[in-house]
């Protein structure tokens, strides 16, 4: 970090024009913020406090670590601590603003890059006076403001790299693959939240596969895309077995009449059995399928969006997997009909040659339901994972006790620890 031989980070104030461009872009990015959100003021103050680091002195005087480094770096750390303090003060009024959230992560990255401690002196308040460079006329000559309803494009413009994504799925009896690659077979009955954050709510309603059975299947899915400023009106999608509509509840197929309404869209790849919903404003794609009298759910979602929930929203099957009390063990598996385990394995092997979590889930489903069509649910879930997972090395998950169906005894997963809870909330 303090090595003069290293090329400066594009985010570092080493006197280079690109840094000012990025800071100006930060201002432009947040121009769409809600009138009560003060992130624009925080950005302006940060720009003001770092402009002095570019004047006078050689670029070399700005190099060095935040703790015990050069004068410039020490000044940068003070500015970053002030920036972080400003964002904390305005967090409540900026809930639901992804630009605010991106700024918070940008500060964190910069403090790590420059070895800045969280505790320490802050920069003095900037003098009040004429508009800062980049806050007024520069808008007309600088780069155009990113589309506030294009999450991936906006993130790339701000961070110089694409955003990270997470994948979750629920299918079959049901089996849940969490964001953190835990794989559980669940007995959940009634309505349970798959996702419950500040941008999305997804609820699965399940019932037993047969009277007296412990295993359940998802019969209904409810998805709420929460109101988001100029991007979309709140939209509700609801699917039930034998009723997989290609429209939201209000009959629309997009996010409404707001400027960014097209950033939420719905289409059907196979009417009655496959619906895809794309929410570009939050970097999210959802696939809903119907096979063998049950509904399957699969999602690819931006990490920042998946993490935007409070402590009160901690029950999410996609985040923590099934609660331990709701996980099925192997001893609770019971065979229905005339299908033997060898036949079930043979049926599943045809479409799932790798004996991974999807294969064992398939065997479990075929045995407990007595329905060979359940093989399709596991195969489709694997294909969705192949399309959605950013790291294909994690495509195939294996139980520790290979060759037996998954259960709480083979894949006990702790609840998500260290989740960065973001105080965002759609107003």
C-alpha distance (Angstrom), angle and dihedral (degrees) to the residues before:
residue distance angle dihedral
X1 . . .
X2 3.78 . .
X3 3.83 96.6 .
X4 3.83 109.6 122.8
X5 3.79 87.4 -153.6
X6 3.77 92.8 65.6
X7 3.77 120.1 89.4
X8 3.81 111.1 -113.1
X9 3.76 118.9 -101.2
X10 3.80 113.4 -105.5
X11 3.79 85.7 -120.4
X12 3.80 95.4 52.9
X13 3.82 122.4 100.3
X14 3.80 96.0 -126.4
X15 3.74 92.3 142.0
X16 3.80 93.9 -93.7
X17 3.81 119.4 139.8
X18 3.83 93.7 -131.7
X19 3.80 89.2 66.5
X20 3.78 91.7 56.9
X21 3.80 88.8 47.5
X22 3.78 91.4 54.9
X23 3.79 92.0 47.1
X24 3.79 89.5 49.0
X25 3.79 88.2 49.8
X26 3.78 88.0 52.9
X27 3.78 88.0 58.6
X28 3.77 92.4 47.3
X29 3.76 91.4 47.5
X30 3.74 92.9 58.4
X31 3.77 96.7 44.9
X32 3.78 89.5 100.7
X33 3.81 93.8 58.3
X34 3.77 121.1 128.2
X35 3.80 111.8 -86.2
X36 3.81 90.9 -112.6
X37 3.79 94.3 49.9
X38 3.81 111.0 98.5
X39 3.81 97.9 -162.4
X40 3.81 89.6 111.8
X41 3.80 89.8 58.8
X42 3.82 90.8 48.3
X43 3.79 90.5 51.7
X44 3.79 92.4 47.6
X45 3.81 92.4 50.8
X46 3.80 90.7 49.4
X47 3.80 91.5 51.2
X48 3.80 89.9 48.8
X49 3.80 94.4 49.2
X50 3.81 93.2 49.8
X51 3.80 97.7 44.7
X52 3.80 89.4 78.2
X53 3.80 89.4 58.6
X54 3.80 88.9 65.8
X55 3.78 96.8 52.5
X56 3.80 121.8 83.1
X57 3.75 125.2 -1.6
X58 3.76 127.7 57.7
X59 3.78 123.8 -74.2
X60 3.76 87.4 -109.2
X61 3.79 91.0 65.7
X62 3.80 88.4 65.3
X63 3.76 94.8 58.9
X64 3.77 123.6 95.8
X65 3.80 141.0 78.2
X66 3.78 124.6 -62.8
X67 3.81 91.8 -118.7
X68 3.76 107.6 57.5
X69 3.81 93.0 -15.5
X70 3.78 130.6 127.8
X71 3.77 125.7 -52.9
X72 3.80 93.0 -102.1
X73 3.77 93.8 53.0
X74 3.79 91.3 47.1
X75 3.78 88.6 52.7
X76 3.78 90.5 49.0
X77 3.80 91.3 52.8
X78 3.79 90.6 52.0
X79 3.81 89.4 50.2
X80 3.80 92.0 48.5
X81 3.80 92.6 50.0
X82 3.81 89.0 51.5
X83 3.81 90.1 47.4
X84 3.82 91.0 51.0
X85 3.82 91.1 48.1
X86 3.80 90.7 51.2
X87 3.82 92.5 51.3
X88 3.80 91.2 49.9
X89 3.78 90.8 52.6
X90 3.79 92.9 51.9
X91 3.82 97.2 38.1
X92 3.80 95.3 104.6
X93 3.80 95.3 53.8
X94 3.82 92.0 42.6
X95 3.79 95.7 56.5
X96 3.77 111.8 138.2
X97 3.82 94.0 22.9
X98 3.80 110.7 121.6
X99 3.81 91.5 -168.2
X100 3.81 88.3 60.8
X101 3.79 89.8 48.8
X102 3.83 91.4 50.1
X103 3.81 90.0 50.9
X104 3.82 90.3 53.5
X105 3.81 90.8 53.5
X106 3.80 91.2 44.8
X107 3.80 90.3 56.3
X108 3.80 91.0 49.6
X109 3.81 91.5 51.4
X110 3.80 92.8 48.3
X111 3.80 92.9 49.8
X112 3.79 90.1 52.0
X113 3.82 93.0 46.1
X114 3.80 92.1 51.8
X115 3.81 97.3 38.4
X116 3.79 92.7 -119.2
X117 3.78 119.3 171.2
X118 3.78 117.3 -131.6
X119 3.78 91.8 -131.1
X120 3.77 121.5 60.6
X121 3.78 144.8 76.8
X122 3.79 120.5 -29.5
X123 3.78 130.7 -144.7
X124 3.82 117.3 -90.0
X125 3.81 115.9 -104.7
X126 3.81 111.7 -84.6
X127 3.78 117.1 -107.0
X128 3.77 115.6 -99.0
X129 3.78 113.1 -118.7
X130 3.79 141.8 98.8
X131 3.78 120.6 0.7
X132 3.78 114.5 -74.7
X133 3.79 120.6 -109.4
X134 3.77 107.1 -87.2
X135 3.78 94.9 24.1
X136 3.79 98.1 86.8
X137 3.81 132.5 4.3
X138 3.80 92.4 14.4
X139 3.80 87.5 72.2
X140 3.81 90.7 72.9
X141 3.82 94.9 49.2
X142 3.78 100.1 33.0
X143 3.79 128.2 76.5
X144 3.80 115.7 -58.9
X145 3.77 115.7 -96.2
X146 3.81 112.1 -97.3
X147 3.78 117.3 -107.5
X148 3.83 104.0 -91.7
X149 3.81 88.9 -147.8
X150 3.82 95.0 54.5
X151 3.79 102.7 80.6
X152 3.81 98.1 -179.1
X153 3.80 94.6 46.0
X154 3.79 92.6 46.4
X155 3.80 92.8 47.5
X156 3.80 91.9 50.2
X157 3.78 92.9 48.8
X158 3.78 90.9 51.6
X159 3.81 100.6 39.7
X160 3.81 104.4 26.2
X161 3.80 91.1 -126.1
X162 3.80 137.2 69.5
X163 3.80 118.9 -92.5
X164 3.77 123.9 -100.9
X165 3.80 119.9 -107.0
X166 3.80 137.1 -154.3
X167 3.80 131.0 -154.3
X168 3.80 131.4 -147.5
X169 3.79 131.6 171.6
X170 3.79 140.3 -178.4
X171 3.80 122.3 -166.7
X172 3.78 143.2 143.2
X173 3.79 119.9 10.3
X174 3.11 77.1 -4.2
X175 3.78 116.1 -76.8
X176 3.80 115.6 -178.1
X177 3.78 124.6 -154.2
X178 3.81 105.6 -165.5
X179 3.79 128.3 -149.6
X180 3.78 87.6 -99.8
X181 3.83 96.5 53.2
X182 3.78 97.0 -102.3
X183 3.78 111.8 145.2
X184 3.80 119.8 -155.0
X185 3.77 136.0 172.4
X186 3.79 107.1 -143.0
X187 3.79 138.3 -157.8
X188 3.83 93.2 -160.8
X189 3.81 113.4 152.9
X190 3.75 126.3 -169.2
X191 3.81 123.5 10.0
X192 3.82 119.4 -17.2
X193 3.82 128.5 170.5
X194 3.78 116.3 -116.8
X195 3.81 89.9 -179.3
X196 3.78 131.5 10.1
X197 3.79 113.5 169.7
X198 3.76 137.6 128.9
X199 3.79 94.8 -82.2
X200 3.81 105.3 30.7
X201 3.77 139.6 33.0
X202 3.80 119.1 -170.3
X203 3.80 121.2 179.3
X204 3.80 126.7 -175.7
X205 3.80 120.5 -159.8
X206 3.80 115.0 -157.6
X207 3.78 137.0 -175.2
X208 3.84 133.5 -174.3
X209 3.80 117.2 -77.4
X210 3.81 86.8 -129.4
X211 3.77 138.5 -2.5
X212 3.80 110.2 -68.4
X213 3.83 94.1 8.4
X214 3.80 121.2 133.5
X215 3.79 93.9 -150.1
X216 3.80 117.7 84.2
X217 3.79 137.9 -167.4
X218 3.78 130.3 -147.5
X219 3.80 110.6 -104.0
X220 3.79 100.3 169.1
X221 3.82 137.2 29.6
X222 3.80 125.9 -166.4
X223 3.81 120.1 -170.4
X224 3.80 123.8 -175.3
X225 3.81 119.6 -166.6
X226 3.77 101.9 -161.6
X227 3.78 123.9 -133.7
X228 3.82 111.3 -86.6
X229 3.78 117.9 -170.0
X230 3.80 112.2 -101.8
X231 3.81 95.1 -9.2
X232 3.81 108.3 69.4
X233 3.76 145.8 -9.1
X234 3.79 114.3 -124.7
X235 3.78 108.8 -78.8
X236 3.80 129.7 -167.1
X237 3.79 124.7 -157.4
X238 3.78 120.3 -170.3
X239 3.79 127.7 -177.2
X240 3.79 130.0 -179.0
X241 3.77 132.4 -179.7
X242 3.82 107.4 -74.0
X243 3.80 90.3 11.4
X244 3.81 112.6 78.4
X245 3.82 103.5 155.0
X246 3.81 123.8 -160.6
X247 3.81 92.0 -142.1
X248 3.78 140.7 56.2
X249 3.79 120.5 -97.2
X250 3.81 91.9 -91.2
X251 3.82 90.7 54.9
X252 3.81 95.0 -107.2
X253 3.81 125.8 127.0
X254 3.81 98.2 -155.5
X255 3.80 142.2 41.0
X256 3.78 97.1 -80.8
X257 3.80 136.4 -107.3
X258 3.80 98.9 -39.1
X259 3.84 118.1 113.3
X260 3.79 91.0 -100.1
X261 3.79 96.5 41.4
X262 3.81 92.3 120.5
X263 3.82 89.7 61.6
X264 3.82 87.4 81.5
X265 3.79 115.5 56.1
X266 3.78 139.7 159.2
X267 3.78 129.7 -154.5
X268 3.77 137.9 166.1
X269 3.78 122.6 -128.8
X270 3.80 92.6 -174.7
X271 3.82 115.2 13.0
X272 3.77 112.6 -121.1
X273 3.80 95.8 10.2
X274 3.82 111.0 46.8
X275 3.82 129.8 37.4
X276 3.81 126.8 171.5
X277 3.81 123.8 -161.6
X278 3.79 119.7 -167.8
X279 3.81 119.9 -164.1
X280 3.82 103.2 -175.7
X281 3.81 92.5 173.5
X282 3.83 89.7 68.8
X283 3.82 99.3 27.4
X284 3.80 93.7 -111.0
X285 3.80 136.8 139.2
X286 3.82 123.5 -176.0
X287 3.80 128.8 -168.8
X288 3.80 122.2 -164.8
X289 3.80 121.1 -171.1
X290 3.78 137.2 179.6
X291 3.79 119.0 -147.0
X292 3.80 132.0 153.9
X293 3.78 94.3 -1.9
X294 3.81 95.6 -54.3
X295 3.80 138.2 92.8
X296 3.79 125.6 -120.4
X297 3.79 125.8 -157.6
X298 3.80 128.2 -159.7
X299 3.81 129.3 173.3
X300 3.78 140.8 -176.1
X301 3.81 109.1 -165.0
X302 3.80 136.2 172.4
X303 3.80 112.1 -101.8
X304 3.80 92.9 -125.7
X305 3.79 91.0 55.1
X306 3.81 94.2 46.5
X307 3.81 90.3 51.9
X308 3.80 96.0 49.2
X309 3.80 99.1 103.5
X310 3.78 137.6 105.9
X311 3.78 131.2 -126.1
X312 3.80 89.3 -95.4
X313 3.82 89.7 61.3
X314 3.80 96.0 56.7
X315 3.82 97.7 119.9
X316 3.80 102.7 87.7
X317 3.79 121.2 135.3
X318 3.82 90.4 -151.6
X319 3.80 90.3 56.6
X320 3.80 105.5 38.4
X321 3.79 101.9 13.5
X322 3.79 120.1 -132.0
X323 3.81 116.3 -23.7
X324 3.82 109.7 -104.7
X325 3.80 91.5 -110.9
X326 3.81 90.1 57.8
X327 3.81 98.7 50.2
X328 3.78 119.1 107.6
X329 3.78 119.7 -131.2
X330 3.80 125.5 -149.2
X331 3.79 91.3 -107.9
X332 3.80 89.1 62.9
X333 3.78 92.9 59.1
X334 3.78 113.7 107.2
X335 3.77 127.5 -177.4
X336 3.77 119.7 -124.6
X337 3.79 125.4 -163.7
X338 3.78 126.4 -3.7
X339 3.82 99.0 -50.3
X340 3.80 112.7 119.2
X341 3.78 124.7 -155.3
X342 3.81 90.6 -107.2
X343 3.79 90.6 53.1
X344 3.81 91.2 46.6
X345 3.80 91.0 51.1
X346 3.78 91.3 49.0
X347 3.81 92.4 49.6
X348 3.79 92.1 49.2
X349 3.79 94.3 43.5
X350 3.80 91.2 62.7
X351 3.80 93.1 68.5
X352 3.80 99.5 19.5
X353 3.80 108.9 46.7
X354 3.82 93.8 168.1
X355 3.81 112.0 76.9
X356 3.78 94.7 -135.7
X357 3.80 133.2 130.0
X358 3.79 92.0 -68.1
X359 3.81 92.1 52.4
X360 3.81 93.3 49.4
X361 3.80 90.5 45.9
X362 3.78 88.7 52.6
X363 3.81 92.3 51.9
X364 3.80 90.4 47.6
X365 3.81 92.2 51.1
X366 3.79 96.3 46.5
X367 3.79 92.2 49.0
X368 3.78 97.2 45.4
X369 3.81 95.7 43.0
X370 3.79 100.0 33.7
X371 3.83 86.9 -138.5
X372 3.84 118.3 123.4
X373 3.82 89.4 -161.6
X374 3.80 89.1 76.5
X375 3.80 87.5 80.1
X376 3.82 87.8 75.7
X377 3.82 92.9 59.8
X378 3.81 93.3 57.2
X379 3.80 92.7 43.5
X380 3.80 91.9 51.5
X381 3.82 91.6 46.9
X382 3.80 89.8 53.8
X383 3.80 91.8 49.9
X384 3.80 91.1 49.9
X385 3.80 89.8 50.6
X386 3.80 89.7 50.2
X387 3.81 89.5 54.3
X388 3.82 97.2 40.8
X389 3.80 107.1 37.0
X390 3.81 113.4 96.3
X391 3.82 90.1 -155.5
X392 3.80 112.2 47.6
X393 3.80 90.2 -171.1
X394 3.81 84.7 77.1
X395 3.80 93.9 50.5
X396 3.81 95.3 100.2
X397 3.79 115.5 52.5
X398 3.79 118.4 -169.6
X399 3.81 130.7 -157.9
X400 3.77 115.3 -122.5
X401 3.80 88.3 -122.0
X402 3.81 98.9 54.5
X403 3.77 119.4 -149.4
X404 3.80 98.8 30.5
X405 3.79 129.7 93.0
X406 3.77 117.0 -89.3
X407 3.75 117.7 -97.6
X408 3.75 143.3 152.3
X409 3.80 87.5 -84.2
X410 3.81 93.4 60.6
X411 3.78 103.3 35.1
X412 3.80 110.3 30.2
X413 3.79 104.1 167.8
X414 3.77 125.1 -169.9
X415 3.74 119.4 -129.9
X416 3.77 114.1 -92.1
X417 3.78 109.9 -76.4
X418 3.74 127.4 -160.3
X419 3.83 95.4 18.8
X420 3.77 108.3 171.2
X421 3.82 99.8 -126.1
X422 3.79 108.6 -149.8
X423 3.77 120.1 -157.4
X424 3.76 97.5 -133.4
X425 3.78 124.3 135.6
X426 3.76 131.6 169.8
X427 3.78 108.9 -116.6
